[in-house]
């Protein structure tokens, strides 16, 4: 489990670094909010770690089952 958490953190930091170094395409910067998103570590990190959380830990956000404890 500890390797999964460390891998999660390292993968997220690497993705944030690579996205900021190599932006997806230059035409996206026509919109000001996308330029702010790709230049801010915290803003981009929220999206990167949210997506990684869904992939790594199989979190089902849209599950509507009623679980009783």
PyMOL Python script that loads the backbone (N, CA, C, O; Angstrom):
from pymol import cmd

cmd.read_pdbstr("""\
ATOM      1  N   UNK A   1       0.823  -1.192   0.000  1.00  0.00           N
ATOM      2  CA  UNK A   1       0.000   0.000   0.000  1.00  0.00           C
ATOM      3  C   UNK A   1       0.865   1.253   0.000  1.00  0.00           C
ATOM      4  O   UNK A   1       0.537   2.242  -0.655  1.00  0.00           O
ATOM      5  N   UNK A   2       1.987   1.207   0.747  1.00  0.00           N
ATOM      6  CA  UNK A   2       2.841   2.388   0.819  1.00  0.00           C
ATOM      7  C   UNK A   2       3.459   2.688  -0.544  1.00  0.00           C
ATOM      8  O   UNK A   2       3.660   3.851  -0.892  1.00  0.00           O
ATOM      9  N   UNK A   3       3.765   1.636  -1.324  1.00  0.00           N
ATOM     10  CA  UNK A   3       4.334   1.845  -2.649  1.00  0.00           C
ATOM     11  C   UNK A   3       3.318   2.484  -3.588  1.00  0.00           C
ATOM     12  O   UNK A   3       3.675   3.271  -4.465  1.00  0.00           O
ATOM     13  N   UNK A   4       2.062   2.140  -3.396  1.00  0.00           N
ATOM     14  CA  UNK A   4       1.012   2.720  -4.221  1.00  0.00           C
ATOM     15  C   UNK A   4       0.843   4.212  -3.926  1.00  0.00           C
ATOM     16  O   UNK A   4       0.638   5.008  -4.843  1.00  0.00           O
ATOM     17  N   UNK A   5       0.929   4.588  -2.655  1.00  0.00           N
ATOM     18  CA  UNK A   5       0.789   5.998  -2.270  1.00  0.00           C
ATOM     19  C   UNK A   5       1.989   6.811  -2.746  1.00  0.00           C
ATOM     20  O   UNK A   5       1.830   7.920  -3.257  1.00  0.00           O
ATOM     21  N   UNK A   6       3.192   6.257  -2.576  1.00  0.00           N
ATOM     22  CA  UNK A   6       4.396   6.955  -3.039  1.00  0.00           C
ATOM     23  C   UNK A   6       4.382   7.066  -4.559  1.00  0.00           C
ATOM     24  O   UNK A   6       4.745   8.107  -5.107  1.00  0.00           O
ATOM     25  N   UNK A   7       3.970   6.015  -5.237  1.00  0.00           N
ATOM     26  CA  UNK A   7       3.851   6.064  -6.697  1.00  0.00           C
ATOM     27  C   UNK A   7       2.831   7.087  -7.157  1.00  0.00           C
ATOM     28  O   UNK A   7       3.028   7.764  -8.165  1.00  0.00           O
ATOM     29  N   UNK A   8       1.738   7.196  -6.411  1.00  0.00           N
ATOM     30  CA  UNK A   8       0.703   8.185  -6.691  1.00  0.00           C
ATOM     31  C   UNK A   8       1.269   9.596  -6.599  1.00  0.00           C
ATOM     32  O   UNK A   8       1.042  10.419  -7.486  1.00  0.00           O
ATOM     33  N   UNK A   9       2.005   9.876  -5.528  1.00  0.00           N
ATOM     34  CA  UNK A   9       2.575  11.208  -5.321  1.00  0.00           C
ATOM     35  C   UNK A   9       3.639  11.525  -6.375  1.00  0.00           C
ATOM     36  O   UNK A   9       3.662  12.630  -6.917  1.00  0.00           O
ATOM     37  N   UNK A  10       4.509  10.576  -6.665  1.00  0.00           N
ATOM     38  CA  UNK A  10       5.570  10.816  -7.653  1.00  0.00           C
ATOM     39  C   UNK A  10       5.015  10.965  -9.069  1.00  0.00           C
ATOM     40  O   UNK A  10       5.491  11.796  -9.842  1.00  0.00           O
ATOM     41  N   UNK A  11       4.028  10.173  -9.400  1.00  0.00           N
ATOM     42  CA  UNK A  11       3.404  10.282 -10.723  1.00  0.00           C
ATOM     43  C   UNK A  11       2.717  11.635 -10.893  1.00  0.00           C
ATOM     44  O   UNK A  11       2.794  12.252 -11.955  1.00  0.00           O
ATOM     45  N   UNK A  12       2.053  12.080  -9.848  1.00  0.00           N
ATOM     46  CA  UNK A  12       1.382  13.382  -9.906  1.00  0.00           C
ATOM     47  C   UNK A  12       2.367  14.525 -10.087  1.00  0.00           C
ATOM     48  O   UNK A  12       2.156  15.403 -10.923  1.00  0.00           O
ATOM     49  N   UNK A  13       3.448  14.517  -9.303  1.00  0.00           N
ATOM     50  CA  UNK A  13       4.458  15.577  -9.430  1.00  0.00           C
ATOM     51  C   UNK A  13       5.104  15.548 -10.808  1.00  0.00           C
ATOM     52  O   UNK A  13       5.353  16.601 -11.396  1.00  0.00           O
ATOM     53  N   UNK A  14       5.378  14.362 -11.327  1.00  0.00           N
ATOM     54  CA  UNK A  14       5.991  14.239 -12.652  1.00  0.00           C
ATOM     55  C   UNK A  14       5.048  14.742 -13.733  1.00  0.00           C
ATOM     56  O   UNK A  14       5.481  15.431 -14.656  1.00  0.00           O
ATOM     57  N   UNK A  15       3.771  14.410 -13.633  1.00  0.00           N
ATOM     58  CA  UNK A  15       2.798  14.886 -14.623  1.00  0.00           C
ATOM     59  C   UNK A  15       2.652  16.401 -14.584  1.00  0.00           C
ATOM     60  O   UNK A  15       2.572  17.042 -15.632  1.00  0.00           O
ATOM     61  N   UNK A  16       2.616  16.978 -13.393  1.00  0.00           N
ATOM     62  CA  UNK A  16       2.506  18.435 -13.274  1.00  0.00           C
ATOM     63  C   UNK A  16       3.725  19.094 -13.908  1.00  0.00           C
ATOM     64  O   UNK A  16       3.593  20.075 -14.639  1.00  0.00           O
ATOM     65  N   UNK A  17       4.906  18.559 -13.630  1.00  0.00           N
ATOM     66  CA  UNK A  17       6.143  19.107 -14.188  1.00  0.00           C
ATOM     67  C   UNK A  17       6.151  19.009 -15.718  1.00  0.00           C
ATOM     68  O   UNK A  17       6.480  19.974 -16.408  1.00  0.00           O
ATOM     69  N   UNK A  18       5.790  17.843 -16.233  1.00  0.00           N
ATOM     70  CA  UNK A  18       5.818  17.651 -17.685  1.00  0.00           C
ATOM     71  C   UNK A  18       4.764  18.482 -18.408  1.00  0.00           C
ATOM     72  O   UNK A  18       5.022  18.983 -19.502  1.00  0.00           O
ATOM     73  N   UNK A  19       3.589  18.637 -17.821  1.00  0.00           N
ATOM     74  CA  UNK A  19       2.549  19.451 -18.450  1.00  0.00           C
ATOM     75  C   UNK A  19       2.971  20.913 -18.492  1.00  0.00           C
ATOM     76  O   UNK A  19       2.666  21.619 -19.453  1.00  0.00           O
ATOM     77  N   UNK A  20       3.673  21.374 -17.452  1.00  0.00           N
ATOM     78  CA  UNK A  20       4.110  22.771 -17.449  1.00  0.00           C
ATOM     79  C   UNK A  20       5.289  22.991 -18.388  1.00  0.00           C
ATOM     80  O   UNK A  20       5.419  24.069 -18.969  1.00  0.00           O
ATOM     81  N   UNK A  21       6.152  21.985 -18.547  1.00  0.00           N
ATOM     82  CA  UNK A  21       7.295  22.115 -19.465  1.00  0.00           C
ATOM     83  C   UNK A  21       6.824  22.024 -20.921  1.00  0.00           C
ATOM     84  O   UNK A  21       7.213  22.837 -21.759  1.00  0.00           O
ATOM     85  N   UNK A  22       5.988  21.031 -21.207  1.00  0.00           N
ATOM     86  CA  UNK A  22       5.490  20.813 -22.564  1.00  0.00           C
ATOM     87  C   UNK A  22       3.982  21.032 -22.580  1.00  0.00           C
ATOM     88  O   UNK A  22       3.228  20.068 -22.444  1.00  0.00           O
ATOM     89  N   UNK A  23       3.516  22.276 -22.742  1.00  0.00           N
ATOM     90  CA  UNK A  23       2.070  22.500 -22.761  1.00  0.00           C
ATOM     91  C   UNK A  23       1.422  21.774 -23.935  1.00  0.00           C
ATOM     92  O   UNK A  23       2.056  21.582 -24.973  1.00  0.00           O
ATOM     93  N   UNK A  24       0.165  21.369 -23.780  1.00  0.00           N
ATOM     94  CA  UNK A  24      -0.489  20.544 -24.809  1.00  0.00           C
ATOM     95  C   UNK A  24      -0.420  21.143 -26.213  1.00  0.00           C
ATOM     96  O   UNK A  24       0.096  20.504 -27.129  1.00  0.00           O
ATOM     97  N   UNK A  25      -0.922  22.336 -26.389  1.00  0.00           N
ATOM     98  CA  UNK A  25      -0.838  23.025 -27.666  1.00  0.00           C
ATOM     99  C   UNK A  25      -0.863  24.512 -27.420  1.00  0.00           C
ATOM    100  O   UNK A  25      -1.414  24.978 -26.423  1.00  0.00           O
ATOM    101  N   UNK A  26      -0.274  25.248 -28.318  1.00  0.00           N
ATOM    102  CA  UNK A  26      -0.183  26.686 -28.110  1.00  0.00           C
ATOM    103  C   UNK A  26      -1.504  27.408 -28.373  1.00  0.00           C
ATOM    104  O   UNK A  26      -1.719  28.507 -27.862  1.00  0.00           O
ATOM    105  N   UNK A  27      -2.374  26.808 -29.152  1.00  0.00           N
ATOM    106  CA  UNK A  27      -3.644  27.494 -29.425  1.00  0.00           C
ATOM    107  C   UNK A  27      -4.560  27.504 -28.216  1.00  0.00           C
ATOM    108  O   UNK A  27      -5.527  28.265 -28.184  1.00  0.00           O
ATOM    109  N   UNK A  28      -4.275  26.669 -27.215  1.00  0.00           N
ATOM    110  CA  UNK A  28      -5.098  26.686 -26.008  1.00  0.00           C
ATOM    111  C   UNK A  28      -4.898  27.966 -25.201  1.00  0.00           C
ATOM    112  O   UNK A  28      -5.764  28.337 -24.408  1.00  0.00           O
ATOM    113  N   UNK A  29      -3.772  28.640 -25.392  1.00  0.00           N
ATOM    114  CA  UNK A  29      -3.494  29.852 -24.627  1.00  0.00           C
ATOM    115  C   UNK A  29      -4.308  31.053 -25.099  1.00  0.00           C
ATOM    116  O   UNK A  29      -4.179  32.147 -24.550  1.00  0.00           O
ATOM    117  N   UNK A  30      -5.137  30.854 -26.105  1.00  0.00           N
ATOM    118  CA  UNK A  30      -6.052  31.937 -26.484  1.00  0.00           C
ATOM    119  C   UNK A  30      -7.023  32.243 -25.355  1.00  0.00           C
ATOM    120  O   UNK A  30      -7.465  33.379 -25.186  1.00  0.00           O
ATOM    121  N   UNK A  31      -7.348  31.212 -24.587  1.00  0.00           N
ATOM    122  CA  UNK A  31      -8.231  31.403 -23.438  1.00  0.00           C
ATOM    123  C   UNK A  31      -7.373  31.668 -22.217  1.00  0.00           C
ATOM    124  O   UNK A  31      -6.474  30.889 -21.900  1.00  0.00           O
ATOM    125  N   UNK A  32      -7.648  32.762 -21.534  1.00  0.00           N
ATOM    126  CA  UNK A  32      -6.810  33.212 -20.418  1.00  0.00           C
ATOM    127  C   UNK A  32      -6.837  32.234 -19.244  1.00  0.00           C
ATOM    128  O   UNK A  32      -5.815  32.047 -18.583  1.00  0.00           O
ATOM    129  N   UNK A  33      -7.983  31.605 -18.973  1.00  0.00           N
ATOM    130  CA  UNK A  33      -8.066  30.704 -17.826  1.00  0.00           C
ATOM    131  C   UNK A  33      -7.219  29.454 -18.022  1.00  0.00           C
ATOM    132  O   UNK A  33      -6.726  28.896 -17.042  1.00  0.00           O
ATOM    133  N   UNK A  34      -7.035  28.996 -19.262  1.00  0.00           N
ATOM    134  CA  UNK A  34      -6.171  27.838 -19.493  1.00  0.00           C
ATOM    135  C   UNK A  34      -4.706  28.199 -19.305  1.00  0.00           C
ATOM    136  O   UNK A  34      -3.918  27.372 -18.847  1.00  0.00           O
ATOM    137  N   UNK A  35      -4.334  29.419 -19.653  1.00  0.00           N
ATOM    138  CA  UNK A  35      -2.959  29.854 -19.412  1.00  0.00           C
ATOM    139  C   UNK A  35      -2.681  29.911 -17.913  1.00  0.00           C
ATOM    140  O   UNK A  35      -1.610  29.506 -17.462  1.00  0.00           O
ATOM    141  N   UNK A  36      -3.634  30.406 -17.148  1.00  0.00           N
ATOM    142  CA  UNK A  36      -3.473  30.449 -15.694  1.00  0.00           C
ATOM    143  C   UNK A  36      -3.416  29.041 -15.114  1.00  0.00           C
ATOM    144  O   UNK A  36      -2.656  28.790 -14.179  1.00  0.00           O
ATOM    145  N   UNK A  37      -4.210  28.120 -15.656  1.00  0.00           N
ATOM    146  CA  UNK A  37      -4.230  26.749 -15.164  1.00  0.00           C
ATOM    147  C   UNK A  37      -2.882  26.069 -15.358  1.00  0.00           C
ATOM    148  O   UNK A  37      -2.390  25.401 -14.449  1.00  0.00           O
ATOM    149  N   UNK A  38      -2.281  26.231 -16.531  1.00  0.00           N
ATOM    150  CA  UNK A  38      -1.036  25.539 -16.814  1.00  0.00           C
ATOM    151  C   UNK A  38       0.176  26.187 -16.161  1.00  0.00           C
ATOM    152  O   UNK A  38       1.225  25.548 -16.072  1.00  0.00           O
ATOM    153  N   UNK A  39       0.075  27.419 -15.705  1.00  0.00           N
ATOM    154  CA  UNK A  39       1.216  28.054 -15.059  1.00  0.00           C
ATOM    155  C   UNK A  39       1.165  27.951 -13.541  1.00  0.00           C
ATOM    156  O   UNK A  39       2.181  28.191 -12.889  1.00  0.00           O
ATOM    157  N   UNK A  40       0.044  27.611 -12.963  1.00  0.00           N
ATOM    158  CA  UNK A  40      -0.105  27.521 -11.508  1.00  0.00           C
ATOM    159  C   UNK A  40       0.043  26.063 -11.061  1.00  0.00           C
ATOM    160  O   UNK A  40      -0.687  25.189 -11.526  1.00  0.00           O
ATOM    161  N   UNK A  41       0.999  25.807 -10.149  1.00  0.00           N
ATOM    162  CA  UNK A  41       1.210  24.440  -9.656  1.00  0.00           C
ATOM    163  C   UNK A  41      -0.012  23.906  -8.918  1.00  0.00           C
ATOM    164  O   UNK A  41      -0.432  22.770  -9.137  1.00  0.00           O
ATOM    165  N   UNK A  42      -0.569  24.722  -8.055  1.00  0.00           N
ATOM    166  CA  UNK A  42      -1.703  24.281  -7.243  1.00  0.00           C
ATOM    167  C   UNK A  42      -2.942  24.030  -8.105  1.00  0.00           C
ATOM    168  O   UNK A  42      -3.642  23.035  -7.918  1.00  0.00           O
ATOM    169  N   UNK A  43      -3.207  24.927  -9.041  1.00  0.00           N
ATOM    170  CA  UNK A  43      -4.401  24.800  -9.893  1.00  0.00           C
ATOM    171  C   UNK A  43      -4.327  23.543 -10.756  1.00  0.00           C
ATOM    172  O   UNK A  43      -5.300  22.798 -10.877  1.00  0.00           O
ATOM    173  N   UNK A  44      -3.162  23.322 -11.348  1.00  0.00           N
ATOM    174  CA  UNK A  44      -2.982  22.139 -12.187  1.00  0.00           C
ATOM    175  C   UNK A  44      -2.957  20.869 -11.344  1.00  0.00           C
ATOM    176  O   UNK A  44      -3.430  19.818 -11.777  1.00  0.00           O
ATOM    177  N   UNK A  45      -2.401  20.972 -10.136  1.00  0.00           N
ATOM    178  CA  UNK A  45      -2.323  19.818  -9.251  1.00  0.00           C
ATOM    179  C   UNK A  45      -3.678  19.301  -8.819  1.00  0.00           C
ATOM    180  O   UNK A  45      -3.857  18.095  -8.647  1.00  0.00           O
ATOM    181  N   UNK A  46      -4.628  20.192  -8.642  1.00  0.00           N
ATOM    182  CA  UNK A  46      -5.980  19.761  -8.265  1.00  0.00           C
ATOM    183  C   UNK A  46      -6.551  18.852  -9.349  1.00  0.00           C
ATOM    184  O   UNK A  46      -7.132  17.810  -9.043  1.00  0.00           O
ATOM    185  N   UNK A  47      -6.392  19.232 -10.593  1.00  0.00           N
ATOM    186  CA  UNK A  47      -6.939  18.428 -11.692  1.00  0.00           C
ATOM    187  C   UNK A  47      -6.153  17.141 -11.896  1.00  0.00           C
ATOM    188  O   UNK A  47      -6.739  16.079 -12.104  1.00  0.00           O
ATOM    189  N   UNK A  48      -4.831  17.231 -11.839  1.00  0.00           N
ATOM    190  CA  UNK A  48      -3.998  16.045 -12.062  1.00  0.00           C
ATOM    191  C   UNK A  48      -4.248  15.011 -10.969  1.00  0.00           C
ATOM    192  O   UNK A  48      -4.466  13.837 -11.268  1.00  0.00           O
ATOM    193  N   UNK A  49      -4.219  15.436  -9.702  1.00  0.00           N
ATOM    194  CA  UNK A  49      -4.409  14.479  -8.616  1.00  0.00           C
ATOM    195  C   UNK A  49      -5.842  13.963  -8.541  1.00  0.00           C
ATOM    196  O   UNK A  49      -6.061  12.842  -8.083  1.00  0.00           O
ATOM    197  N   UNK A  50      -6.819  14.746  -8.975  1.00  0.00           N
ATOM    198  CA  UNK A  50      -8.194  14.248  -9.008  1.00  0.00           C
ATOM    199  C   UNK A  50      -8.338  13.121 -10.022  1.00  0.00           C
ATOM    200  O   UNK A  50      -8.975  12.105  -9.743  1.00  0.00           O
ATOM    201  N   UNK A  51      -7.751  13.299 -11.184  1.00  0.00           N
ATOM    202  CA  UNK A  51      -7.821  12.260 -12.219  1.00  0.00           C
ATOM    203  C   UNK A  51      -7.017  11.037 -11.807  1.00  0.00           C
ATOM    204  O   UNK A  51      -7.457   9.905 -12.008  1.00  0.00           O
ATOM    205  N   UNK A  52      -5.828  11.262 -11.226  1.00  0.00           N
ATOM    206  CA  UNK A  52      -5.034  10.132 -10.760  1.00  0.00           C
ATOM    207  C   UNK A  52      -5.730   9.372  -9.640  1.00  0.00           C
ATOM    208  O   UNK A  52      -5.601   8.151  -9.545  1.00  0.00           O
ATOM    209  N   UNK A  53      -6.456  10.073  -8.802  1.00  0.00           N
ATOM    210  CA  UNK A  53      -7.191   9.415  -7.726  1.00  0.00           C
ATOM    211  C   UNK A  53      -8.235   8.456  -8.294  1.00  0.00           C
ATOM    212  O   UNK A  53      -8.431   7.361  -7.766  1.00  0.00           O
ATOM    213  N   UNK A  54      -8.887   8.861  -9.346  1.00  0.00           N
ATOM    214  CA  UNK A  54      -9.870   7.980  -9.982  1.00  0.00           C
ATOM    215  C   UNK A  54      -9.197   6.766 -10.603  1.00  0.00           C
ATOM    216  O   UNK A  54      -9.749   5.666 -10.566  1.00  0.00           O
ATOM    217  N   UNK A  55      -8.008   6.953 -11.176  1.00  0.00           N
ATOM    218  CA  UNK A  55      -7.313   5.859 -11.851  1.00  0.00           C
ATOM    219  C   UNK A  55      -6.590   4.924 -10.890  1.00  0.00           C
ATOM    220  O   UNK A  55      -6.676   3.705 -11.037  1.00  0.00           O
ATOM    221  N   UNK A  56      -5.885   5.471  -9.915  1.00  0.00           N
ATOM    222  CA  UNK A  56      -5.084   4.655  -9.008  1.00  0.00           C
ATOM    223  C   UNK A  56      -5.945   3.889  -8.004  1.00  0.00           C
ATOM    224  O   UNK A  56      -5.769   2.684  -7.825  1.00  0.00           O
ATOM    225  N   UNK A  57      -6.867   4.582  -7.356  1.00  0.00           N
ATOM    226  CA  UNK A  57      -7.590   3.994  -6.246  1.00  0.00           C
ATOM    227  C   UNK A  57      -9.008   3.573  -6.609  1.00  0.00           C
ATOM    228  O   UNK A  57      -9.765   3.146  -5.738  1.00  0.00           O
ATOM    229  N   UNK A  58      -9.373   3.684  -7.868  1.00  0.00           N
ATOM    230  CA  UNK A  58     -10.691   3.242  -8.362  1.00  0.00           C
ATOM    231  C   UNK A  58     -11.841   3.846  -7.567  1.00  0.00           C
ATOM    232  O   UNK A  58     -12.773   3.144  -7.173  1.00  0.00           O
ATOM    233  N   UNK A  59     -11.769   5.151  -7.335  1.00  0.00           N
ATOM    234  CA  UNK A  59     -12.822   5.849  -6.609  1.00  0.00           C
ATOM    235  C   UNK A  59     -14.002   6.046  -7.550  1.00  0.00           C
ATOM    236  O   UNK A  59     -13.844   6.581  -8.648  1.00  0.00           O
ATOM    237  N   UNK A  60     -15.172   5.618  -7.125  1.00  0.00           N
ATOM    238  CA  UNK A  60     -16.368   5.768  -7.941  1.00  0.00           C
ATOM    239  C   UNK A  60     -17.186   6.928  -7.388  1.00  0.00           C
ATOM    240  O   UNK A  60     -17.937   6.771  -6.426  1.00  0.00           O
ATOM    241  N   UNK A  61     -17.032   8.085  -8.004  1.00  0.00           N
ATOM    242  CA  UNK A  61     -17.679   9.294  -7.522  1.00  0.00           C
ATOM    243  C   UNK A  61     -19.173   9.281  -7.825  1.00  0.00           C
ATOM    244  O   UNK A  61     -19.959   9.828  -7.051  1.00  0.00           O
ATOM    245  N   UNK A  62     -19.568   8.684  -8.906  1.00  0.00           N
ATOM    246  CA  UNK A  62     -20.958   8.731  -9.338  1.00  0.00           C
ATOM    247  C   UNK A  62     -21.783   7.536  -8.864  1.00  0.00           C
ATOM    248  O   UNK A  62     -22.888   7.310  -9.357  1.00  0.00           O
ATOM    249  N   UNK A  63     -21.253   6.774  -7.913  1.00  0.00           N
ATOM    250  CA  UNK A  63     -21.969   5.631  -7.395  1.00  0.00           C
ATOM    251  C   UNK A  63     -23.132   6.087  -6.522  1.00  0.00           C
ATOM    252  O   UNK A  63     -22.938   6.856  -5.580  1.00  0.00           O
ATOM    253  N   UNK A  64     -24.337   5.618  -6.827  1.00  0.00           N
ATOM    254  CA  UNK A  64     -25.508   6.042  -6.062  1.00  0.00           C
ATOM    255  C   UNK A  64     -26.070   4.938  -5.168  1.00  0.00           C
ATOM    256  O   UNK A  64     -27.232   4.991  -4.767  1.00  0.00           O
ATOM    257  N   UNK A  65     -25.258   3.955  -4.861  1.00  0.00           N
ATOM    258  CA  UNK A  65     -25.709   2.881  -3.974  1.00  0.00           C
ATOM    259  C   UNK A  65     -25.851   3.425  -2.571  1.00  0.00           C
ATOM    260  O   UNK A  65     -25.073   4.278  -2.143  1.00  0.00           O
ATOM    261  N   UNK A  66     -26.825   2.940  -1.869  1.00  0.00           N
ATOM    262  CA  UNK A  66     -27.039   3.345  -0.481  1.00  0.00           C
ATOM    263  C   UNK A  66     -26.360   2.317   0.418  1.00  0.00           C
ATOM    264  O   UNK A  66     -26.886   1.224   0.628  1.00  0.00           O
ATOM    265  N   UNK A  67     -25.201   2.667   0.942  1.00  0.00           N
ATOM    266  CA  UNK A  67     -24.498   1.754   1.829  1.00  0.00           C
ATOM    267  C   UNK A  67     -24.858   2.079   3.269  1.00  0.00           C
ATOM    268  O   UNK A  67     -24.737   3.221   3.712  1.00  0.00           O
ATOM    269  N   UNK A  68     -25.299   1.064   3.989  1.00  0.00           N
ATOM    270  CA  UNK A  68     -25.641   1.259   5.398  1.00  0.00           C
ATOM    271  C   UNK A  68     -24.516   0.685   6.250  1.00  0.00           C
ATOM    272  O   UNK A  68     -24.025  -0.421   6.023  1.00  0.00           O
ATOM    273  N   UNK A  69     -24.139   1.470   7.218  1.00  0.00           N
ATOM    274  CA  UNK A  69     -23.027   1.051   8.075  1.00  0.00           C
ATOM    275  C   UNK A  69     -23.532   0.269   9.248  1.00  0.00           C
ATOM    276  O   UNK A  69     -22.742  -0.171  10.084  1.00  0.00           O
TER     277      UNK A  69
END
""", "prot")
cmd.dss("prot")
cmd.show_as("cartoon", "prot")
cmd.util.cbc("prot")
cmd.orient("prot")
